[in-house]
């Protein structure tokens, strides 16, 4: 197993983290998920990971540096970037590129 730390945005119930850990890439350090039910599932399966409930309030000031950042798409019904993308076809498919851009140092 590699000794990489994994961080997850829009974690859902942790499917991506589970796959990365099972593939031997490392251990999950933190997760960001707004849904309380999903956070309860995450807490059960990753008791040592730090959890946050709002992606808009996390960043270098409160996230441990990690080697891998994974994440699902924000729910379309609540995502402002998804709504803008649907309203403006020239903007592209959504927030994925914005997420990657904000992770660069």
Secondary structure, 3 states (H helix, E strand, C coil): CCCEEEEEECCCCCHHHHHHHHCCCEEEEEEECCCHHHHHHHHHHCCCCEEECCHHHCCCCCCCCCCEEEECCCCCCCCHHHHHHHHCHHHCCCCHHHHHHHHCC
